[in-house]
Amino acid sequence: MTGGAASADIFAAIAREVAEVLRVTMVQIWRSEPDGTFTVRGAWSERPQPFRAGTNWALDDPASAPFLRATQAGRPATVESLAELSGPVAEIVRASGMRSAAAAPIVVDGAPWGFMGAATDREILPDRVEEHLAEFTELVATAISNTQARLDLAASRARIVAAADAERRRVVRDLHDGAQQRLVHTVITLKLARQALEDVQGDAPALVTEALHHADEATSELRELAHGILPSQLTHGGLRAGVHALASRMPVPVGNEVSVDRLPPAIEATAYFVIAEALTNVAKHSGARRVTVTAWVQDGTLRIRVRDDGVGGARPDGAGLLGLADRLAVLDGRLALESPAGGGTLVAAELPLRD
């Protein structure tokens, strides 16, 4: 319900229902925009509708002021006589035959979203119109919140799928460009060595040495590739061992305060990747002198903290942190970030443990 033709149709149906229940002439649902303007998301009227869905308005004249003040304060408002107000919006409303109006704010998940406005061609507004309008806006807010949650979930799933596809392509590319090429070279070299032995040529030892070198290189590349997928230290030693391996490659000291035993594989791998991404960000961006990794189990939940003493200012909408939030959400986990400028960064994650 955040945009598009389908949303406009849904909002229009809501506006019509409100108009019929409250016995008013026209209803609009307005969405506040970052630039201070308002966009009509849905509208219905018994008369030609001056505020069509999709149009954007600067509601900055005296006719709009009572409603905007009330919206900002989080309470309904009424204007008993539109004739007393001036400005372009008032003129448009009066030209439609409206005499009085009311509005109620729409608050979604605790934040102002917009407001619902209702106007009538009668001199007196229906009884308790503010109260009833507020009840409708609560229902609209719930519908918007639920729809936004579904959209966020769909976007999260799309990012997970895209990340998995990208990782598969990376693995295929690394195998093709690295280990596979070396193994092909090894096979060719060994065939040449065999031919040299059959022909009793003196360069057979050199060819065998070259083949062994390529085989060793291929083995090392495959080992690095496997570590990029899931490190052996984590697989065999658990989260503390995995963090120890990460710390050994960090340019700054890492305090390893992981105090958990073996965890379910999915939980353990997710926790590892959260810590790995946080440490990568520390190494690349923080300018920190030290970082501490803490993990413990409390009340059936694995709690992870990665704190550094760097410059702070990290953003929660970076691709890496969004990916971590998606990965955590699959296991009903949560990610939080605290990164005031100059105050270091704290990456916190919680993962419920299932039986």
N, C-alpha and C positions, 0 to 999 in steps of 0.2 A: 504494500500500500504506500510505497514511497514515490512512485512515478509511473508514467505510461498510461495508455488508454484504458487498460483494465482497472487501474486504480481510480482514474477519473470516473469511470462508470460506477464503481463501488461507492465512492464518495458522493456521487450524485444521488444514488439510491438512498444513502443515509440521509442526505439533505432533504430529500422528498419525504422520507418517513418522519423526520423531525418536524417539518412544516405541517404535515397532516396531524400529527399528535398534538402539537402546540397551537395549531390553528393560526399560523402566521402566513404571510404572503410569500416571503422568500427567505432562503437559508443559503449561506455559503460556508465552506470550510477553508480556512486560510492557513497557509504554511509560512512561517517566518524564514527568511533567507539570511545568509551571513552578511550581506551588504545592507541589512536593515529594511529591505523591501519585503513585500508579502506576495505570495503566489496563490491564486485560487486553485485549490485541488479538486473541489467539487462544488456544484451549485444546483439549486432548483428554485423555480419561481412560477407562480401562476401567470405572471406577465413577462414581457420580453426581459431577459436577464442581462443586466448591464455588466455583471461581473462573471464572465465566462471562464470555465475551467481552462487552466494553462496560462491565463493572463497574469501579468505581474504589475503590482501597484506600489507606489510610494505613499503609504498611509501616514502622511505627516501634516495633515491639515486639522483644523479644529474639530471637524466631524469625527475624525478617527481617534483623537486624543483620549477621550474617556475610555474607550475600549482598550487602547494600547496600555494606558496606565493600569487598568484593571487586570489585563493579561499579565503584565510584568509583576503585579502584586499577587497573582494567582487567585483572583476572585472574579465573579461575574459583575457586569455593569449594565445599566440601562440609560437610554436617552429618551425621555418622555416626549420631547418635541424636537424633531429634526429641523423644524423651521427656524429655530433659534441659532443654528450652527451655520458657519460659512465655509467656503472652500470648494474645490472641484468635486471631491467625493460627496459632500453634502448636496451639491447641485445635481449630481448624477442620481443619487438616491431619491431626492425629491421629484426629479423628472420622471421617475418610475412610479410615482404616486405614494411613496412611503412616508409615513408620518412619525413613527417611533421605532426604536430598535433596541436590541439587547445583544450581548456577547458574553461568552464564557471561555476561559483559557483551556487549551488542550496541553496537558503535561504528560510526557512520555518518559517513563523510567526516571522520574524526578527532575527532568529538564524541560524547560518551555519548548513546545513544538509549534504552536500557533494558536488559533482561536476559531470558534464557531460563532458566526453572526446570524442573527435573525431579525427581520423587519416586517412591519405590518402596515397596511393602508388604513388601519383604524387609528383613532386618536389615542386609545388606551390599549396598552399591551395586555395580553391574556394574563390571568391571575397566576402568580408564582412562576412566571416565565423564566426568571433567573435560575431558580432552583431546578426546574425541569431541564433547562438547557445545560446546566452543570452536570446533571446525571447523564445526559447523552454524551457529553464530552469525555466523561470517564469511560464509557463504553468504547468510544472511538479511540481513546488512548490505549486501552487494552488491546483492541484489534490491531492498531499500528505496531505496538510492542511485539505482539505475537508474530505478526507478519515479518517484522524486521529480524526477529530471532530466527525465523525460518530462512530468510535471505542470507543472514550471517552464517548459518549452518551450511547452506548450499555453497556459499563462497569458500568456507573453510574446507569443505569436502573437495571442491574444485582445486584449491591450492594443494591439498594433499595428493590428489591424483597427478597434478602437474609436477609436483616435486618428485613423486615416485617415477614418473616417466623420465624426467630429467636425470634422475640418478641411474636408471637403467641405461639411458643413452651414454652417460659418462662411463659406466662400467664397460659397455660394449666398445666405446671409443678407446678407453685405456687398454683394454685387452688387445684390440686390433693394432693400435699404434705402438704398444710396448711389448708385453710378454709374447704375444702371438708372433710378431715379426722376429723377435729374437729366437724363438723356438724354430721358426721356419729356417732362419739362418743357421741354427745349430744343426738341423737335419741335413741341409745342403752341405755344410762343412764336413759332417761325419761321412756323408756319401763320398765326398772328395777324398777324405782320409782313407776310406775303404779302398777306393780306386788306387790311391797311391800305394797302399800296402800290397794290393794285388800286383801292381806294376813294379814293386820293390823300389819305389822312389824315396828319396831321402827327406822329403818335406812332410811325411806322414806325422811325425811327432808335433810339428808346429800346427798342423791342421787340427789334431786332436786337442792341443792346448787351446786353440781358438774356440773350438766347439765347447769345451768345458767352461771357458770364460762366458760365452753367450748363455750357456745353461745356468750358470751362477747368477748372471744378471737377470735372466727371466725369472728365476726363483725369487730373487729379491723384489722384483717388481710385482710379482703375484702376491708376495707377503705384504707389501705396502698396500696393494689394492684390497686385500682381505682385511687389513687393519682399518681401511677407510670405511668398510661396510660394518664390521663389528670386531673390535680388537680382541686378540687372544687373552690379554690380561683381564679383560672384563669377563669373557666367557669362562675362564678357568678360575679367576680369583675374586670375582665380585666387584662391587662398585668402588670400594676403597682401592683395590689394585688398579682398576681402570683410571681413577683419578690420579694415582701415583704415576701412571704412564703418561697421562696428559701433562702433569706438572713437570716431568723430566724434559719436556720439549718447550716449556715456557721461558721467555726471556726475563721474567721477574720471579721472585720467590713465591711459592704457593703453599699456604698452610693447609694441610690435608686433615680436616677434622671430621671425616666420615666415620660414623660409629654405628653402622648397620651390618647385619649378617647378610647372607644370600637372600635375594628377593626373587619374586616371580620374574621370568625372563623378560616379559614385555615391560614390566615396571623398571627393571634394572637397565634395560637398553634405553628407555625413554629418559630416565634420570641421567644416564651417561651423556646422551646427546644434548640435554639441557646444559649440563656443566661444560661440555666441550664447546658449545656455541658461546656461552658466557665467557669462557677463557679466551676464545678466539677474539672476541670483541675487546677484551682487556688488552691483549697483545697488540691489536691493530690500532685502537682508537683512544685508550684511556690515559696513556702516559703514567700509569700507576707505578708505584714502587713496591707494592705488595698486594696480594689477593688471598683471600681465605675462602675455602670451600667447606661448608658444613652440611651434613646430612644426618638425620635421625628420624626415628619412628615415634610418633606420639598420637595416641587416641586412634590407632588404626590408620594413620596417614603418614606417608613418607614426606618429610619436609626438607627442602633443599634451599640453601642460601649461598650465593656467590657474591662476595663483597670485596670491592677494591677501593683504594685511596686515590683514584685518579681524578681527572678534570670534570667528570660527570657530564650532564647534558645529553645522555643517550635518549634516543627516541623509541617509543614502543611500537611504531608502525614500520620499522625496518623489516626487510624480507626475512632475515634470520629469526627475529623474535616472533614475527607472525607465524612462521613455520613451526616454531617451538610451541606456541599457543595452540596451533592446530593439532600437533602431535599429542599434547597433553589433553586436549579436549576429547580425543578418541577414548581416553581412559578416565574420563570425568575429572581430569586434573585442571589446575589453574596456574596461571603465570602472572606475576606482578613485577613491576619495575619502579624503583625509586632512584632518580638520578639528577639531583639538583646541581646546577652549575657550580663547579668548584667543590662539590661535596662528595665526590666519589659516586659509585654506582652499586646498587643492590639488585640482583636478580633473584627473585624468590619463586619457588614452585612448590605445589602441593599435589600429591598423588595418593588417592585412597587405595588402600591395600585390600584386595578381595581374597576371600578364602578359595 
